[in-house]
Amino acid sequence: MSEQTENTQPVSPQPENAQPEILESESAAAESTPKVDDTQPIKPPKKPSRWRSILIGLFGLLLLVGLGAYGGYSSGIGVRQSAEDTVISKQLTEQYAFALTDIQLGNYETAMQRLKFIIANDPSFPGAQQKLTEVMVISVIPTSTLVPTPTSTPDFSGIESAYQRAQQLVNAQDWPAALEALDIVRKLDPAYKAAQVDGMYYFALRNYGIALINQQGNLEGGIYHLTLAERFGPLDNTSVQLREGARMYITGASFWELDWKQAYNYFSQVGAGWPGMWDGTMTGSQRLFISAMRYGDDLFDQQAFCAAYEQYQIASGLGTLDNRSQNHFAEAGTQCYPPTEIPPTLESTPVTDITPTP
């Protein structure tokens, strides 16, 4: 009875110090209650614009193409510049060799022009500035004019006299005698004015080689002297090409009457570049014409009629064919291009009018 009586008693109010517990329970309830914002659906993040990605890709592609084009352009410019530098270097070397020769021959004005040209294109060219200074000093020094006396005979036994004699012969363009005089100078004293003597050797050998080829038809001798000149300095383009033409002429002549095809091939080149070159017997153009005919004869004998016909056409453009080639030319044309047969014409049969019988 006592326990039931206690349960039915009114609950007495809590003391004041129990209020914090009530506040804490209310706060927990408030936190457990969802907020309005927490119940809203979560918005997905915005995706980047598709057009923006496309524009970025195009910009990158254009940038790569531009860089590639610039790299190719720069590479091409570098290659072309390197080739130009090589050609200019060769030209400057040739001009320097000519300037040394002009100095030895006393052509100071020409030598100064060559040296100034070299320095303008390559200020660091070895020896050019020093030589220009020397020439400018020499050119202003007055030179005494030697008056020859007919009664006195010059003595060429000394090294200086031999050197002067060589200079006179070079100026007179007597190349064989000049080379002999230079040999005397070199035998007397190999170290005497070595650079000047080398320049005179180059000048005499180069010009003598050209004269042997162009004027005397001595192709082997011309090639030999041009090759000797090359030991003293680089040959100019004219000399190099002339020597190459002489070599082709000699090679083509070695096939003469042995292999007309090879002879024709070589003299086609000689005739195109050096038609007037000769070996004392025939010019390059004459050998081209004859080898063209004989090669056509060989093709005809091999029954290669169409090839022979074309070859005879080439030969006929170079000159008048001889009787043998002319006959073969006509026969080859007939064999290669036989006349077409004309089909027989059908005779028309007269048609008689048939009168119907009444």
Secondary structure, 3 states (H helix, E strand, C coil): CHHHHHHCCCCCCCCHHHHHHHHHHHHHHHHHCCCCHHHCCCCCCCCCCHHHHHHHHHHHHHHHHHHHHHHHHHHHHHHHHHHHHHHHHHHHHHHHHHHHHHHHHCCHHHHHHHHHHHHHHCCCCCCHHHHHHHHHHHHHCCCCCCCCCCCCCCCCCCHHHHHHHHHHHHHCCCHHHHHHHHHHHHHHCCCCCHHHHHHHHHHHHHHHHHHHHHCCCCHHHHHHHHHHHCCCCCCCHHHHHHHHHHHHHHHHHHCCCCCHHHHHHHHHHHHHHCCCCECCCCEHHHHHHHHHHHHHHHHHHCCCHHHHHHHHHHHHCCCCCCHHHHHHHHHHHHHHCCCCCCCCCCCCCCCCCCCCCC
